[in-house]
Amino acid sequence: MDEMAGAIAGLKDGKAPGGDVITAEVWMHEGDNLFSRLHQLITNAWEMGSVAQIWKDASIVTIYKKGDRTELWEI
C-alpha cells in the first residue's frame, strides 16, 4: 500500500491520461475509496498470477522536439 501511495503522490497535475482515461488529478484527489479499489484490483491480479492483456499493451508515439525531423531514432 505504501508503494502505491508513493506512486500516486508522485503524479503531476495537468498531464494527459493513459489508456484508462483517468487523469492524475482523479487518482490524487478521489480519496480512500478509489485507492482501496485500485489496491484490491492489483492484489487480485497478483494472487491470480495474470493481468488483462490491455495492461500489457502500449501505444508508442514519437513526438518531434528538436533536431533533424527525418532522424526519429538514434541507435
PDB file of N, CA, C, O and CB in Angstrom:
ATOM      1  N   MET A   1       0.833  -1.193   0.000  1.00  0.00           N
ATOM      2  CA  MET A   1       0.000   0.000   0.000  1.00  0.00           C
ATOM      3  C   MET A   1       0.872   1.250   0.000  1.00  0.00           C
ATOM      4  O   MET A   1       0.544   2.238  -0.656  1.00  0.00           O
ATOM      5  CB  MET A   1      -0.944   0.002   1.213  1.00  0.00           C
ATOM      6  N   ASP A   2       1.986   1.208   0.737  1.00  0.00           N
ATOM      7  CA  ASP A   2       2.864   2.375   0.807  1.00  0.00           C
ATOM      8  C   ASP A   2       3.480   2.689  -0.553  1.00  0.00           C
ATOM      9  O   ASP A   2       3.591   3.852  -0.943  1.00  0.00           O
ATOM     10  CB  ASP A   2       3.967   2.148   1.840  1.00  0.00           C
ATOM     11  N   GLU A   3       3.878   1.639  -1.268  1.00  0.00           N
ATOM     12  CA  GLU A   3       4.478   1.837  -2.588  1.00  0.00           C
ATOM     13  C   GLU A   3       3.468   2.456  -3.554  1.00  0.00           C
ATOM     14  O   GLU A   3       3.811   3.355  -4.321  1.00  0.00           O
ATOM     15  CB  GLU A   3       5.000   0.499  -3.149  1.00  0.00           C
ATOM     16  N   MET A   4       2.236   1.981  -3.517  1.00  0.00           N
ATOM     17  CA  MET A   4       1.199   2.510  -4.390  1.00  0.00           C
ATOM     18  C   MET A   4       0.865   3.956  -4.014  1.00  0.00           C
ATOM     19  O   MET A   4       0.669   4.795  -4.893  1.00  0.00           O
ATOM     20  CB  MET A   4      -0.060   1.632  -4.318  1.00  0.00           C
ATOM     21  N   ALA A   5       0.799   4.245  -2.728  1.00  0.00           N
ATOM     22  CA  ALA A   5       0.525   5.609  -2.276  1.00  0.00           C
ATOM     23  C   ALA A   5       1.636   6.548  -2.719  1.00  0.00           C
ATOM     24  O   ALA A   5       1.364   7.683  -3.110  1.00  0.00           O
ATOM     25  CB  ALA A   5       0.369   5.655  -0.748  1.00  0.00           C
ATOM     26  N   GLY A   6       2.885   6.090  -2.664  1.00  0.00           N
ATOM     27  CA  GLY A   6       4.006   6.904  -3.119  1.00  0.00           C
ATOM     28  C   GLY A   6       3.949   7.182  -4.602  1.00  0.00           C
ATOM     29  O   GLY A   6       4.244   8.294  -5.040  1.00  0.00           O
ATOM     30  N   ALA A   7       3.568   6.173  -5.389  1.00  0.00           N
ATOM     31  CA  ALA A   7       3.456   6.351  -6.835  1.00  0.00           C
ATOM     32  C   ALA A   7       2.363   7.358  -7.175  1.00  0.00           C
ATOM     33  O   ALA A   7       2.553   8.216  -8.037  1.00  0.00           O
ATOM     34  CB  ALA A   7       3.169   5.007  -7.521  1.00  0.00           C
ATOM     35  N   ILE A   8       1.233   7.259  -6.509  1.00  0.00           N
ATOM     36  CA  ILE A   8       0.129   8.192  -6.753  1.00  0.00           C
ATOM     37  C   ILE A   8       0.512   9.596  -6.307  1.00  0.00           C
ATOM     38  O   ILE A   8       0.181  10.570  -6.984  1.00  0.00           O
ATOM     39  CB  ILE A   8      -1.147   7.729  -6.023  1.00  0.00           C
ATOM     40  N   ALA A   9       1.201   9.715  -5.184  1.00  0.00           N
ATOM     41  CA  ALA A   9       1.625  11.030  -4.682  1.00  0.00           C
ATOM     42  C   ALA A   9       2.620  11.700  -5.643  1.00  0.00           C
ATOM     43  O   ALA A   9       2.711  12.927  -5.688  1.00  0.00           O
ATOM     44  CB  ALA A   9       2.261  10.886  -3.280  1.00  0.00           C
ATOM     45  N   GLY A  10       3.362  10.893  -6.405  1.00  0.00           N
ATOM     46  CA  GLY A  10       4.345  11.435  -7.335  1.00  0.00           C
ATOM     47  C   GLY A  10       3.776  11.867  -8.675  1.00  0.00           C
ATOM     48  O   GLY A  10       4.510  12.395  -9.510  1.00  0.00           O
ATOM     49  N   LEU A  11       2.481  11.656  -8.903  1.00  0.00           N
ATOM     50  CA  LEU A  11       1.870  12.066 -10.164  1.00  0.00           C
ATOM     51  C   LEU A  11       1.819  13.590 -10.252  1.00  0.00           C
ATOM     52  O   LEU A  11       1.741  14.280  -9.236  1.00  0.00           O
ATOM     53  CB  LEU A  11       0.453  11.468 -10.302  1.00  0.00           C
ATOM     54  N   LYS A  12       1.863  14.103 -11.479  1.00  0.00           N
ATOM     55  CA  LYS A  12       1.826  15.554 -11.690  1.00  0.00           C
ATOM     56  C   LYS A  12       0.503  15.959 -12.314  1.00  0.00           C
ATOM     57  O   LYS A  12      -0.035  15.250 -13.164  1.00  0.00           O
ATOM     58  CB  LYS A  12       2.998  16.009 -12.583  1.00  0.00           C
ATOM     59  N   ASP A  13      -0.021  17.105 -11.886  1.00  0.00           N
ATOM     60  CA  ASP A  13      -1.258  17.646 -12.439  1.00  0.00           C
ATOM     61  C   ASP A  13      -1.049  18.074 -13.888  1.00  0.00           C
ATOM     62  O   ASP A  13       0.065  18.399 -14.299  1.00  0.00           O
ATOM     63  CB  ASP A  13      -1.754  18.833 -11.596  1.00  0.00           C
ATOM     64  N   GLY A  14      -2.133  18.070 -14.651  1.00  0.00           N
ATOM     65  CA  GLY A  14      -2.117  18.629 -15.992  1.00  0.00           C
ATOM     66  C   GLY A  14      -1.544  17.724 -17.067  1.00  0.00           C
ATOM     67  O   GLY A  14      -1.320  18.180 -18.188  1.00  0.00           O
ATOM     68  N   LYS A  15      -1.302  16.466 -16.765  1.00  0.00           N
ATOM     69  CA  LYS A  15      -0.755  15.538 -17.751  1.00  0.00           C
ATOM     70  C   LYS A  15      -1.890  14.772 -18.423  1.00  0.00           C
ATOM     71  O   LYS A  15      -2.961  14.601 -17.840  1.00  0.00           O
ATOM     72  CB  LYS A  15       0.247  14.560 -17.091  1.00  0.00           C
ATOM     73  N   ALA A  16      -1.652  14.312 -19.644  1.00  0.00           N
ATOM     74  CA  ALA A  16      -2.649  13.533 -20.366  1.00  0.00           C
ATOM     75  C   ALA A  16      -2.849  12.184 -19.674  1.00  0.00           C
ATOM     76  O   ALA A  16      -1.890  11.602 -19.166  1.00  0.00           O
ATOM     77  CB  ALA A  16      -2.226  13.332 -21.844  1.00  0.00           C
ATOM     78  N   PRO A  17      -4.078  11.688 -19.649  1.00  0.00           N
ATOM     79  CA  PRO A  17      -4.329  10.393 -19.034  1.00  0.00           C
ATOM     80  C   PRO A  17      -3.841   9.258 -19.913  1.00  0.00           C
ATOM     81  O   PRO A  17      -3.560   9.447 -21.097  1.00  0.00           O
ATOM     82  CB  PRO A  17      -5.805  10.224 -18.744  1.00  0.00           C
ATOM     83  N   GLY A  18      -3.745   8.083 -19.323  1.00  0.00           N
ATOM     84  CA  GLY A  18      -3.350   6.894 -20.068  1.00  0.00           C
ATOM     85  C   GLY A  18      -4.546   6.267 -20.752  1.00  0.00           C
ATOM     86  O   GLY A  18      -5.575   6.915 -20.943  1.00  0.00           O
ATOM     87  N   GLY A  19      -4.408   5.010 -21.117  1.00  0.00           N
ATOM     88  CA  GLY A  19      -5.457   4.296 -21.823  1.00  0.00           C
ATOM     89  C   GLY A  19      -6.744   4.151 -21.031  1.00  0.00           C
ATOM     90  O   GLY A  19      -7.810   3.952 -21.615  1.00  0.00           O
ATOM     91  N   ASP A  20      -6.662   4.247 -19.712  1.00  0.00           N
ATOM     92  CA  ASP A  20      -7.864   4.142 -18.886  1.00  0.00           C
ATOM     93  C   ASP A  20      -8.635   5.461 -18.824  1.00  0.00           C
ATOM     94  O   ASP A  20      -9.744   5.503 -18.292  1.00  0.00           O
ATOM     95  CB  ASP A  20      -7.492   3.698 -17.480  1.00  0.00           C
ATOM     96  N   VAL A  21      -8.064   6.524 -19.357  1.00  0.00           N
ATOM     97  CA  VAL A  21      -8.657   7.855 -19.436  1.00  0.00           C
ATOM     98  C   VAL A  21      -8.915   8.448 -18.046  1.00  0.00           C
ATOM     99  O   VAL A  21      -9.770   9.321 -17.893  1.00  0.00           O
ATOM    100  CB  VAL A  21      -9.962   7.798 -20.228  1.00  0.00           C
ATOM    101  N   ILE A  22      -8.193   7.985 -17.053  1.00  0.00           N
ATOM    102  CA  ILE A  22      -8.304   8.543 -15.704  1.00  0.00           C
ATOM    103  C   ILE A  22      -7.116   9.471 -15.492  1.00  0.00           C
ATOM    104  O   ILE A  22      -5.966   9.044 -15.590  1.00  0.00           O
ATOM    105  CB  ILE A  22      -8.350   7.411 -14.607  1.00  0.00           C
ATOM    106  N   THR A  23      -7.387  10.724 -15.203  1.00  0.00           N
ATOM    107  CA  THR A  23      -6.321  11.713 -15.034  1.00  0.00           C
ATOM    108  C   THR A  23      -5.629  11.551 -13.683  1.00  0.00           C
ATOM    109  O   THR A  23      -6.166  10.939 -12.760  1.00  0.00           O
ATOM    110  CB  THR A  23      -6.885  13.134 -15.169  1.00  0.00           C
ATOM    111  N   ALA A  24      -4.445  12.105 -13.593  1.00  0.00           N
ATOM    112  CA  ALA A  24      -3.688  12.076 -12.344  1.00  0.00           C
ATOM    113  C   ALA A  24      -4.460  12.764 -11.227  1.00  0.00           C
ATOM    114  O   ALA A  24      -4.395  12.345 -10.071  1.00  0.00           O
ATOM    115  CB  ALA A  24      -2.321  12.742 -12.530  1.00  0.00           C
ATOM    116  N   GLU A  25      -5.181  13.809 -11.570  1.00  0.00           N
ATOM    117  CA  GLU A  25      -5.948  14.545 -10.562  1.00  0.00           C
ATOM    118  C   GLU A  25      -6.996  13.650  -9.901  1.00  0.00           C
ATOM    119  O   GLU A  25      -7.227  13.753  -8.697  1.00  0.00           O
ATOM    120  CB  GLU A  25      -6.625  15.766 -11.195  1.00  0.00           C
ATOM    121  N   VAL A  26      -7.626  12.779 -10.679  1.00  0.00           N
ATOM    122  CA  VAL A  26      -8.627  11.860 -10.109  1.00  0.00           C
ATOM    123  C   VAL A  26      -7.952  10.921  -9.124  1.00  0.00           C
ATOM    124  O   VAL A  26      -8.451  10.722  -8.016  1.00  0.00           O
ATOM    125  CB  VAL A  26      -9.346  11.047 -11.227  1.00  0.00           C
ATOM    126  N   TRP A  27      -6.817  10.338  -9.517  1.00  0.00           N
ATOM    127  CA  TRP A  27      -6.118   9.417  -8.618  1.00  0.00           C
ATOM    128  C   TRP A  27      -5.683  10.113  -7.335  1.00  0.00           C
ATOM    129  O   TRP A  27      -5.758   9.531  -6.253  1.00  0.00           O
ATOM    130  CB  TRP A  27      -4.904   8.813  -9.318  1.00  0.00           C
ATOM    131  N   MET A  28      -5.227  11.356  -7.454  1.00  0.00           N
ATOM    132  CA  MET A  28      -4.695  12.058  -6.278  1.00  0.00           C
ATOM    133  C   MET A  28      -5.771  12.586  -5.352  1.00  0.00           C
ATOM    134  O   MET A  28      -5.552  12.674  -4.144  1.00  0.00           O
ATOM    135  CB  MET A  28      -3.827  13.196  -6.715  1.00  0.00           C
ATOM    136  N   HIS A  29      -6.931  12.940  -5.889  1.00  0.00           N
ATOM    137  CA  HIS A  29      -7.916  13.649  -5.084  1.00  0.00           C
ATOM    138  C   HIS A  29      -9.204  12.878  -4.824  1.00  0.00           C
ATOM    139  O   HIS A  29     -10.094  13.377  -4.135  1.00  0.00           O
ATOM    140  CB  HIS A  29      -8.247  14.924  -5.744  1.00  0.00           C
ATOM    141  N   GLU A  30      -9.312  11.676  -5.364  1.00  0.00           N
ATOM    142  CA  GLU A  30     -10.559  10.932  -5.223  1.00  0.00           C
ATOM    143  C   GLU A  30     -10.740  10.330  -3.835  1.00  0.00           C
ATOM    144  O   GLU A  30     -11.870  10.095  -3.406  1.00  0.00           O
ATOM    145  CB  GLU A  30     -10.618   9.840  -6.252  1.00  0.00           C
ATOM    146  N   GLY A  31      -9.663  10.085  -3.143  1.00  0.00           N
ATOM    147  CA  GLY A  31      -9.804   9.616  -1.772  1.00  0.00           C
ATOM    148  C   GLY A  31      -9.592   8.127  -1.592  1.00  0.00           C
ATOM    149  O   GLY A  31      -9.187   7.409  -2.506  1.00  0.00           O
ATOM    150  N   ASP A  32      -9.881   7.692  -0.373  1.00  0.00           N
ATOM    151  CA  ASP A  32      -9.589   6.321   0.052  1.00  0.00           C
ATOM    152  C   ASP A  32     -10.393   5.266  -0.698  1.00  0.00           C
ATOM    153  O   ASP A  32      -9.896   4.158  -0.903  1.00  0.00           O
ATOM    154  CB  ASP A  32      -9.848   6.183   1.521  1.00  0.00           C
ATOM    155  N   ASN A  33     -11.614   5.573  -1.111  1.00  0.00           N
ATOM    156  CA  ASN A  33     -12.448   4.584  -1.786  1.00  0.00           C
ATOM    157  C   ASN A  33     -11.791   4.118  -3.089  1.00  0.00           C
ATOM    158  O   ASN A  33     -11.669   2.915  -3.320  1.00  0.00           O
ATOM    159  CB  ASN A  33     -13.844   5.165  -2.070  1.00  0.00           C
ATOM    160  N   LEU A  34     -11.375   5.040  -3.925  1.00  0.00           N
ATOM    161  CA  LEU A  34     -10.726   4.678  -5.183  1.00  0.00           C
ATOM    162  C   LEU A  34      -9.387   4.004  -4.914  1.00  0.00           C
ATOM    163  O   LEU A  34      -9.025   3.046  -5.595  1.00  0.00           O
ATOM    164  CB  LEU A  34     -10.530   5.920  -6.070  1.00  0.00           C
ATOM    165  N   PHE A  35      -8.664   4.494  -3.939  1.00  0.00           N
ATOM    166  CA  PHE A  35      -7.361   3.925  -3.574  1.00  0.00           C
ATOM    167  C   PHE A  35      -7.514   2.474  -3.159  1.00  0.00           C
ATOM    168  O   PHE A  35      -6.744   1.626  -3.609  1.00  0.00           O
ATOM    169  CB  PHE A  35      -6.708   4.734  -2.440  1.00  0.00           C
ATOM    170  N   SER A  36      -8.493   2.164  -2.307  1.00  0.00           N
ATOM    171  CA  SER A  36      -8.670   0.787  -1.840  1.00  0.00           C
ATOM    172  C   SER A  36      -9.153  -0.116  -2.968  1.00  0.00           C
ATOM    173  O   SER A  36      -8.793  -1.293  -3.005  1.00  0.00           O
ATOM    174  CB  SER A  36      -9.661   0.742  -0.670  1.00  0.00           C
ATOM    175  N   ARG A  37      -9.957   0.406  -3.886  1.00  0.00           N
ATOM    176  CA  ARG A  37     -10.409  -0.397  -5.033  1.00  0.00           C
ATOM    177  C   ARG A  37      -9.239  -0.711  -5.963  1.00  0.00           C
ATOM    178  O   ARG A  37      -9.131  -1.826  -6.473  1.00  0.00           O
ATOM    179  CB  ARG A  37     -11.524   0.342  -5.811  1.00  0.00           C
ATOM    180  N   LEU A  38      -8.382   0.253  -6.179  1.00  0.00           N
ATOM    181  CA  LEU A  38      -7.205   0.022  -7.015  1.00  0.00           C
ATOM    182  C   LEU A  38      -6.296  -1.012  -6.366  1.00  0.00           C
ATOM    183  O   LEU A  38      -5.786  -1.906  -7.041  1.00  0.00           O
ATOM    184  CB  LEU A  38      -6.438   1.338  -7.254  1.00  0.00           C
ATOM    185  N   HIS A  39      -6.094  -0.892  -5.073  1.00  0.00           N
ATOM    186  CA  HIS A  39      -5.258  -1.856  -4.351  1.00  0.00           C
ATOM    187  C   HIS A  39      -5.841  -3.263  -4.446  1.00  0.00           C
ATOM    188  O   HIS A  39      -5.100  -4.226  -4.646  1.00  0.00           O
ATOM    189  CB  HIS A  39      -5.114  -1.444  -2.877  1.00  0.00           C
ATOM    190  N   GLN A  40      -7.153  -3.391  -4.307  1.00  0.00           N
ATOM    191  CA  GLN A  40      -7.796  -4.700  -4.405  1.00  0.00           C
ATOM    192  C   GLN A  40      -7.641  -5.284  -5.814  1.00  0.00           C
ATOM    193  O   GLN A  40      -7.402  -6.483  -5.964  1.00  0.00           O
ATOM    194  CB  GLN A  40      -9.288  -4.591  -4.036  1.00  0.00           C
ATOM    195  N   LEU A  41      -7.773  -4.457  -6.829  1.00  0.00           N
ATOM    196  CA  LEU A  41      -7.603  -4.908  -8.212  1.00  0.00           C
ATOM    197  C   LEU A  41      -6.191  -5.445  -8.443  1.00  0.00           C
ATOM    198  O   LEU A  41      -6.013  -6.502  -9.048  1.00  0.00           O
ATOM    199  CB  LEU A  41      -7.898  -3.759  -9.191  1.00  0.00           C
ATOM    200  N   ILE A  42      -5.207  -4.721  -7.965  1.00  0.00           N
ATOM    201  CA  ILE A  42      -3.806  -5.144  -8.121  1.00  0.00           C
ATOM    202  C   ILE A  42      -3.541  -6.416  -7.316  1.00  0.00           C
ATOM    203  O   ILE A  42      -2.859  -7.325  -7.790  1.00  0.00           O
ATOM    204  CB  ILE A  42      -2.840  -4.016  -7.672  1.00  0.00           C
ATOM    205  N   THR A  43      -4.074  -6.478  -6.114  1.00  0.00           N
ATOM    206  CA  THR A  43      -3.905  -7.673  -5.273  1.00  0.00           C
ATOM    207  C   THR A  43      -4.528  -8.901  -5.940  1.00  0.00           C
ATOM    208  O   THR A  43      -3.930  -9.977  -5.941  1.00  0.00           O
ATOM    209  CB  THR A  43      -4.538  -7.447  -3.879  1.00  0.00           C
ATOM    210  N   ASN A  44      -5.714  -8.745  -6.501  1.00  0.00           N
ATOM    211  CA  ASN A  44      -6.364  -9.864  -7.187  1.00  0.00           C
ATOM    212  C   ASN A  44      -5.528 -10.341  -8.371  1.00  0.00           C
ATOM    213  O   ASN A  44      -5.360 -11.545  -8.568  1.00  0.00           O
ATOM    214  CB  ASN A  44      -7.765  -9.459  -7.663  1.00  0.00           C
ATOM    215  N   ALA A  45      -5.006  -9.410  -9.152  1.00  0.00           N
ATOM    216  CA  ALA A  45      -4.169  -9.782 -10.301  1.00  0.00           C
ATOM    217  C   ALA A  45      -2.927 -10.521  -9.822  1.00  0.00           C
ATOM    218  O   ALA A  45      -2.519 -11.508 -10.435  1.00  0.00           O
ATOM    219  CB  ALA A  45      -3.766  -8.528 -11.120  1.00  0.00           C
ATOM    220  N   TRP A  46      -2.329 -10.058  -8.745  1.00  0.00           N
ATOM    221  CA  TRP A  46      -1.130 -10.694  -8.190  1.00  0.00           C
ATOM    222  C   TRP A  46      -1.434 -12.124  -7.733  1.00  0.00           C
ATOM    223  O   TRP A  46      -0.680 -13.053  -8.025  1.00  0.00           O
ATOM    224  CB  TRP A  46      -0.578  -9.865  -7.008  1.00  0.00           C
ATOM    225  N   GLU A  47      -2.546 -12.286  -7.015  1.00  0.00           N
ATOM    226  CA  GLU A  47      -2.910 -13.602  -6.496  1.00  0.00           C
ATOM    227  C   GLU A  47      -3.285 -14.577  -7.611  1.00  0.00           C
ATOM    228  O   GLU A  47      -2.998 -15.770  -7.511  1.00  0.00           O
ATOM    229  CB  GLU A  47      -4.066 -13.472  -5.518  1.00  0.00           C
ATOM    230  N   MET A  48      -3.922 -14.080  -8.671  1.00  0.00           N
ATOM    231  CA  MET A  48      -4.304 -14.934  -9.793  1.00  0.00           C
ATOM    232  C   MET A  48      -3.110 -15.245 -10.699  1.00  0.00           C
ATOM    233  O   MET A  48      -3.126 -16.224 -11.445  1.00  0.00           O
ATOM    234  CB  MET A  48      -5.414 -14.269 -10.605  1.00  0.00           C
ATOM    235  N   GLY A  49      -2.098 -14.421 -10.627  1.00  0.00           N
ATOM    236  CA  GLY A  49      -0.913 -14.646 -11.440  1.00  0.00           C
ATOM    237  C   GLY A  49      -1.059 -14.214 -12.887  1.00  0.00           C
ATOM    238  O   GLY A  49      -0.279 -14.629 -13.744  1.00  0.00           O
ATOM    239  N   SER A  50      -2.056 -13.382 -13.163  1.00  0.00           N
ATOM    240  CA  SER A  50      -2.230 -12.903 -14.529  1.00  0.00           C
ATOM    241  C   SER A  50      -2.885 -11.529 -14.512  1.00  0.00           C
ATOM    242  O   SER A  50      -3.547 -11.139 -13.551  1.00  0.00           O
ATOM    243  CB  SER A  50      -3.073 -13.896 -15.358  1.00  0.00           C
ATOM    244  N   VAL A  51      -2.677 -10.811 -15.610  1.00  0.00           N
ATOM    245  CA  VAL A  51      -3.292  -9.494 -15.760  1.00  0.00           C
ATOM    246  C   VAL A  51      -3.973  -9.439 -17.121  1.00  0.00           C
ATOM    247  O   VAL A  51      -3.684 -10.246 -18.004  1.00  0.00           O
ATOM    248  CB  VAL A  51      -2.235  -8.347 -15.612  1.00  0.00           C
ATOM    249  N   ALA A  52      -4.862  -8.496 -17.278  1.00  0.00           N
ATOM    250  CA  ALA A  52      -5.561  -8.307 -18.543  1.00  0.00           C
ATOM    251  C   ALA A  52      -4.562  -7.927 -19.631  1.00  0.00           C
ATOM    252  O   ALA A  52      -3.567  -7.258 -19.354  1.00  0.00           O
ATOM    253  CB  ALA A  52      -6.660  -7.225 -18.408  1.00  0.00           C
ATOM    254  N   GLN A  53      -4.819  -8.345 -20.852  1.00  0.00           N
ATOM    255  CA  GLN A  53      -3.930  -8.040 -21.969  1.00  0.00           C
ATOM    256  C   GLN A  53      -3.764  -6.532 -22.148  1.00  0.00           C
ATOM    257  O   GLN A  53      -2.686  -6.072 -22.524  1.00  0.00           O
ATOM    258  CB  GLN A  53      -4.465  -8.667 -23.259  1.00  0.00           C
ATOM    259  N   ILE A  54      -4.796  -5.775 -21.887  1.00  0.00           N
ATOM    260  CA  ILE A  54      -4.719  -4.318 -22.067  1.00  0.00           C
ATOM    261  C   ILE A  54      -3.655  -3.697 -21.150  1.00  0.00           C
ATOM    262  O   ILE A  54      -3.099  -2.649 -21.480  1.00  0.00           O
ATOM    263  CB  ILE A  54      -6.094  -3.673 -21.789  1.00  0.00           C
ATOM    264  N   TRP A  55      -3.366  -4.325 -20.010  1.00  0.00           N
ATOM    265  CA  TRP A  55      -2.311  -3.834 -19.126  1.00  0.00           C
ATOM    266  C   TRP A  55      -0.937  -4.054 -19.739  1.00  0.00           C
ATOM    267  O   TRP A  55       0.023  -3.369 -19.386  1.00  0.00           O
ATOM    268  CB  TRP A  55      -2.393  -4.519 -17.764  1.00  0.00           C
ATOM    269  N   LYS A  56      -0.843  -5.012 -20.657  1.00  0.00           N
ATOM    270  CA  LYS A  56       0.427  -5.326 -21.297  1.00  0.00           C
ATOM    271  C   LYS A  56       0.637  -4.545 -22.589  1.00  0.00           C
ATOM    272  O   LYS A  56       1.769  -4.402 -23.051  1.00  0.00           O
ATOM    273  CB  LYS A  56       0.508  -6.804 -21.578  1.00  0.00           C
ATOM    274  N   ASP A  57      -0.441  -4.041 -23.172  1.00  0.00           N
ATOM    275  CA  ASP A  57      -0.373  -3.330 -24.440  1.00  0.00           C
ATOM    276  C   ASP A  57       0.082  -1.887 -24.231  1.00  0.00           C
ATOM    277  O   ASP A  57      -0.111  -1.304 -23.164  1.00  0.00           O
ATOM    278  CB  ASP A  57      -1.733  -3.363 -25.142  1.00  0.00           C
ATOM    279  N   ALA A  58       0.682  -1.335 -25.263  1.00  0.00           N
ATOM    280  CA  ALA A  58       1.116   0.052 -25.193  1.00  0.00           C
ATOM    281  C   ALA A  58       1.023   0.685 -26.583  1.00  0.00           C
ATOM    282  O   ALA A  58       1.204   0.012 -27.598  1.00  0.00           O
ATOM    283  CB  ALA A  58       2.562   0.151 -24.638  1.00  0.00           C
ATOM    284  N   SER A  59       0.746   1.949 -26.609  1.00  0.00           N
ATOM    285  CA  SER A  59       0.783   2.726 -27.845  1.00  0.00           C
ATOM    286  C   SER A  59       1.941   3.700 -27.708  1.00  0.00           C
ATOM    287  O   SER A  59       1.960   4.536 -26.804  1.00  0.00           O
ATOM    288  CB  SER A  59      -0.586   3.478 -28.118  1.00  0.00           C
ATOM    289  N   ILE A  60       2.895   3.586 -28.603  1.00  0.00           N
ATOM    290  CA  ILE A  60       4.067   4.451 -28.553  1.00  0.00           C
ATOM    291  C   ILE A  60       4.012   5.403 -29.736  1.00  0.00           C
ATOM    292  O   ILE A  60       3.911   4.978 -30.887  1.00  0.00           O
ATOM    293  CB  ILE A  60       5.386   3.621 -28.562  1.00  0.00           C
ATOM    294  N   VAL A  61       4.079   6.680 -29.444  1.00  0.00           N
ATOM    295  CA  VAL A  61       4.013   7.703 -30.479  1.00  0.00           C
ATOM    296  C   VAL A  61       5.255   8.567 -30.364  1.00  0.00           C
ATOM    297  O   VAL A  61       5.572   9.068 -29.285  1.00  0.00           O
ATOM    298  CB  VAL A  61       2.715   8.560 -30.355  1.00  0.00           C
ATOM    299  N   THR A  62       5.963   8.743 -31.479  1.00  0.00           N
ATOM    300  CA  THR A  62       7.134   9.623 -31.458  1.00  0.00           C
ATOM    301  C   THR A  62       6.673  11.066 -31.582  1.00  0.00           C
ATOM    302  O   THR A  62       5.752  11.376 -32.337  1.00  0.00           O
ATOM    303  CB  THR A  62       8.130   9.263 -32.600  1.00  0.00           C
ATOM    304  N   ILE A  63       7.316  11.925 -30.843  1.00  0.00           N
ATOM    305  CA  ILE A  63       6.981  13.348 -30.856  1.00  0.00           C
ATOM    306  C   ILE A  63       8.244  14.122 -31.193  1.00  0.00           C
ATOM    307  O   ILE A  63       9.255  14.016 -30.499  1.00  0.00           O
ATOM    308  CB  ILE A  63       6.380  13.814 -29.483  1.00  0.00           C
ATOM    309  N   TYR A  64       8.177  14.897 -32.261  1.00  0.00           N
ATOM    310  CA  TYR A  64       9.323  15.708 -32.666  1.00  0.00           C
ATOM    311  C   TYR A  64       9.554  16.804 -31.632  1.00  0.00           C
ATOM    312  O   TYR A  64       8.619  17.493 -31.223  1.00  0.00           O
ATOM    313  CB  TYR A  64       9.102  16.320 -34.077  1.00  0.00           C
ATOM    314  N   LYS A  65      10.799  16.956 -31.219  1.00  0.00           N
ATOM    315  CA  LYS A  65      11.142  18.021 -30.281  1.00  0.00           C
ATOM    316  C   LYS A  65      12.197  18.944 -30.862  1.00  0.00           C
ATOM    317  O   LYS A  65      12.025  20.163 -30.841  1.00  0.00           O
ATOM    318  CB  LYS A  65      11.632  17.434 -28.964  1.00  0.00           C
ATOM    319  N   LYS A  66      13.292  18.386 -31.384  1.00  0.00           N
ATOM    320  CA  LYS A  66      14.322  19.209 -31.988  1.00  0.00           C
ATOM    321  C   LYS A  66      15.220  18.341 -32.851  1.00  0.00           C
ATOM    322  O   LYS A  66      15.147  17.114 -32.791  1.00  0.00           O
ATOM    323  CB  LYS A  66      15.140  19.944 -30.914  1.00  0.00           C
ATOM    324  N   GLY A  67      16.052  18.963 -33.638  1.00  0.00           N
ATOM    325  CA  GLY A  67      16.967  18.220 -34.499  1.00  0.00           C
ATOM    326  C   GLY A  67      16.358  17.910 -35.853  1.00  0.00           C
ATOM    327  O   GLY A  67      15.375  18.527 -36.261  1.00  0.00           O
ATOM    328  N   ASP A  68      16.949  16.951 -36.542  1.00  0.00           N
ATOM    329  CA  ASP A  68      16.530  16.565 -37.883  1.00  0.00           C
ATOM    330  C   ASP A  68      15.244  15.741 -37.804  1.00  0.00           C
ATOM    331  O   ASP A  68      15.234  14.665 -37.207  1.00  0.00           O
ATOM    332  CB  ASP A  68      17.649  15.767 -38.599  1.00  0.00           C
ATOM    333  N   ARG A  69      14.166  16.237 -38.398  1.00  0.00           N
ATOM    334  CA  ARG A  69      12.879  15.545 -38.353  1.00  0.00           C
ATOM    335  C   ARG A  69      12.913  14.189 -39.058  1.00  0.00           C
ATOM    336  O   ARG A  69      12.068  13.340 -38.774  1.00  0.00           O
ATOM    337  CB  ARG A  69      11.809  16.414 -38.978  1.00  0.00           C
ATOM    338  N   THR A  70      13.849  13.964 -39.954  1.00  0.00           N
ATOM    339  CA  THR A  70      13.912  12.698 -40.670  1.00  0.00           C
ATOM    340  C   THR A  70      14.616  11.618 -39.870  1.00  0.00           C
ATOM    341  O   THR A  70      14.534  10.444 -40.231  1.00  0.00           O
ATOM    342  CB  THR A  70      14.608  12.887 -41.991  1.00  0.00           C
ATOM    343  N   GLU A  71      15.303  11.974 -38.799  1.00  0.00           N
ATOM    344  CA  GLU A  71      16.001  11.007 -37.949  1.00  0.00           C
ATOM    345  C   GLU A  71      15.234  10.856 -36.630  1.00  0.00           C
ATOM    346  O   GLU A  71      15.499  11.557 -35.654  1.00  0.00           O
ATOM    347  CB  GLU A  71      17.482  11.456 -37.686  1.00  0.00           C
ATOM    348  N   LEU A  72      14.291   9.937 -36.631  1.00  0.00           N
ATOM    349  CA  LEU A  72      13.471   9.740 -35.433  1.00  0.00           C
ATOM    350  C   LEU A  72      14.215   8.982 -34.344  1.00  0.00           C
ATOM    351  O   LEU A  72      13.972   9.198 -33.157  1.00  0.00           O
ATOM    352  CB  LEU A  72      12.199   8.998 -35.789  1.00  0.00           C
ATOM    353  N   TRP A  73      15.119   8.096 -34.742  1.00  0.00           N
ATOM    354  CA  TRP A  73      15.818   7.261 -33.774  1.00  0.00           C
ATOM    355  C   TRP A  73      17.311   7.391 -33.966  1.00  0.00           C
ATOM    356  O   TRP A  73      17.803   7.414 -35.094  1.00  0.00           O
ATOM    357  CB  TRP A  73      15.387   5.796 -33.902  1.00  0.00           C
ATOM    358  N   GLU A  74      18.013   7.473 -32.892  1.00  0.00           N
ATOM    359  CA  GLU A  74      19.484   7.421 -32.923  1.00  0.00           C
ATOM    360  C   GLU A  74      19.893   6.152 -32.216  1.00  0.00           C
ATOM    361  O   GLU A  74      19.703   6.017 -31.007  1.00  0.00           O
ATOM    362  CB  GLU A  74      20.144   8.693 -32.248  1.00  0.00           C
ATOM    363  N   ILE A  75      20.460   5.210 -32.974  1.00  0.00           N
ATOM    364  CA  ILE A  75      20.845   3.922 -32.399  1.00  0.00           C
ATOM    365  C   ILE A  75      22.345   3.794 -32.445  1.00  0.00           C
ATOM    366  O   ILE A  75      22.892   2.780 -32.010  1.00  0.00           O
ATOM    367  CB  ILE A  75      20.177   2.746 -33.145  1.00  0.00           C
TER     368      ILE A  75
END
